[in-house]
Amino acid sequence: MELRVRTARGLEVKIRNFEVADIRKVMEIEVGSSLDGDAGLYLELRDEWPAGFLVAEREGRVVGYIVVILTPEGEGRVFSLAVDSRFRGWGIGRMLLKAAFGVLRKRKIGYVELEVRVSNSIAMGLYNRMGFMEVGFFPYYYKDGEGAILMKKVL
Ligand SMILES: CC(C)(COP(=O)(O)OP(=O)(O)OC[C@H]1O[C@@H](n2cnc3c(N)ncnc32)[C@H](O)[C@@H]1OP(=O)(O)O)[C@@H](O)C(=O)NCCC(=O)NCCS
């Protein structure tokens, strides 16, 4: 897929499927966002379901990505979402989520869920505004002992 979108704040970005050559930039954003996914895992996820791995490109450079996967229950799950810190707050995260919802809807998936750190109020605010509801809490979910909030949205 390839979409040209304009964010609410007027930034033009291209949203397209991840390609293997993007992995360096994806890992740079991942590390810069204090996330701990590794390149091998991302490449595996891409092999499993290429349609679920999208990147946002601005002037030829990758500035964000989202990975959605299918759960054994047949629902969607946001496995990962991050935007280059220099491009945050411009609506790219929202556009990546919207594009990923489109991919899930095409597969007739009814729900999408995700986990978010209790302290990550920016991400949680965005998810709330996009229609996610808090449906659960997992204490000590992350390696550093922080809890996770489980959120879910009807597609
Ligand atoms: C969460 C994340 C992906 C959002 O990406 P983004 O491109 O900045 O998202 P958007 O610009 O679409 O939306 C961010 C929203 O938060 C608000 N926001 C952005 N930065 C903010 C800040 N520093 N303080 C308060 N609000 C902020 C924006 O106003 C926007 O609100 P809106 O929905 O009313 O427009 C990005 O912050 C990120 O990569 N964070 C680190 C990784 C991470 O936490 N991933 C999520 C794991 S669950």
The ligand as a Gaussian input file, in Angstrom:
#p B3LYP/6-31G(d) Opt

LIG

0 1
 C        3.292000       8.120000      20.876000
 C        3.886000       8.676000      19.574000
 C        4.047000       7.545000      18.580000
 C        2.933000       9.719000      19.010000
 O        3.437000      10.157000      17.768000
 P        3.135000      11.639000      17.224000
 O        3.459000      11.659000      15.787000
 O        3.769000      12.636000      18.108000
 O        1.558000      11.646000      17.424000
 P        0.529000      12.755000      16.955000
 O        1.232000      14.013000      16.637000
 O       -0.354000      12.136000      15.936000
 O       -0.355000      12.887000      18.261000
 C        0.197000      13.186000      19.485000
 C       -0.867000      13.838000      20.322000
 O       -0.272000      14.116000      21.570000
 C       -0.077000      15.514000      21.708000
 N        1.322000      15.697000      22.066000
 C        2.383000      15.488000      21.328000
 N        3.503000      15.787000      21.990000
 C        3.090000      16.185000      23.179000
 C        3.777000      16.604000      24.323000
 N        5.124000      16.689000      24.363000
 N        3.053000      16.900000      25.393000
 C        1.705000      16.819000      25.362000
 N        1.005000      16.412000      24.289000
 C        1.695000      16.110000      23.217000
 C       -0.344000      16.139000      20.383000
 O       -0.906000      17.421000      20.546000
 C       -1.310000      15.169000      19.732000
 O       -2.625000      15.451000      20.176000
 P       -3.912000      15.331000      19.192000
 O       -4.221000      13.872000      19.091000
 O       -4.979000      16.089000      19.902000
 O       -3.511000      15.945000      17.895000
 C        5.253000       9.360000      19.829000
 O        5.114000      10.285000      20.900000
 C        6.382000       8.397000      20.147000
 O        7.048000       7.876000      19.263000
 N        6.632000       8.151000      21.451000
 C        7.695000       7.253000      21.869000
 C        7.337000       5.818000      21.596000
 C        6.026000       5.441000      22.228000
 O        5.711000       5.853000      23.348000
 N        5.230000       4.644000      21.498000
 C        3.947000       4.187000      21.964000
 C        4.139000       2.946000      22.749000
 S        2.570000       2.284000      23.286000

